[in-house]
């Protein structure tokens, strides 16, 4: 394996030592990089009703539901936390963005 454009994918030979990737040699789950949340409006499959969706969280489900509860209380509306994303009833993209910034989460409003 002298070709510098090839790399070892899998081997059953215990004597072969794979070289770590130079790009991935740093911490693979670098916690110092801030997570950027995406906030968008969704109407599909909801009979025309709009729902503000926040996705991109890398937290456990219990913490996600706590964040959702805080957002729902501050906005005075309903919503849910499921499948790694928060859904808030209504169009509250800018208010949610401001609240998440005050909570320490970077975010981006997408979709118009």
N, C-alpha and C positions, 0 to 999 in steps of 0.2 A: 504494500500500500504506500508506494512512494509518490503517487499522483496527488498533488496538493488540492485538486478539485474534488477528490472523492473522500468519503469518510465511512467509517465502520458503523453499520446500522445494528447488526446483531451477530453474535457469535456464541457458540457453545463451548469454545475453547477457553478454559480458565486462565491460560497463560497470556492471552492477548489483553493488553491494556489499551483502552480507548483513550484518545486525547480529548480533553474537554474543549468544547467550542469556545472560541475567544469572545464571541458575542454573549454567550450564555454563561461565561465563567463568573460573572458577577452574580450577586444574589438573584436567583430566578424569580422569587416573589419579592421584589424590592418594595418594602413598605414605605420607603422614603418618597416614592413617586405618588403624588396625590391622585386619587381616583376622580375622574371627571364624569359626573352624572349627566345623563341626557334627559331633558324634559320636553315632552311633546304632547300634542292634543290628538286623541283617537276617537273616531266616531264609528268605526267599522264594526258591524255585528252588535250594535247597541241600540238599534231602532232610532237612529238619529240623535241620540243623546251624546253629549260630549263628556269625555273623561280625560283628565290630565294624568299622564303616565310618567313616572320617574324610574329610570332603569340605569343599571351600571353599578349597583352597590356590591361591595365585596365584604359583607358582614354576615353574621349568622342570622337565621330567621327570627330569633327572638328579638335581637336588636333592631332588625328591620321593622318588626311590628311596633316597637317602641317609637321609632322615627315616624312611622305612619300615624300612630296615635297622636303624637305631638303636632304633626301637620294638620290632621283633621280637627283637633281642638282649636288650633290657632285660626283656622279658616272657617270653622263652624259648619262643616259639611261632612258627608260620609265618604267612605272609601275602604280600601282593603290593601293588604300586603300579601302577595302571592307570587310564586315562581321567581323570586329575586327582584321583584319590582313593586312599586307602590302605585296604586290607581286611586285618584281622588276625583269625586264626582264634580263636574263643572269645569269651566275654563279658568284656572288659577295659575297659569304658567309663570307669570311675573311675580306674584305673591309667594309662590312656592320657591322660586329661585332666590328671592330675598331672604326667606326664612332659612333655606339650606345654607346660604352664605353665612348667616349669623350663627348657624350651628357648626360651621367650619367645613362644609363640603363645597368643593368647586363644582360648578355645573354649567351646562350650555343648553340654551333653548333651541330646539331644532324643529324643522318643519314649518317655518313661516312665522 
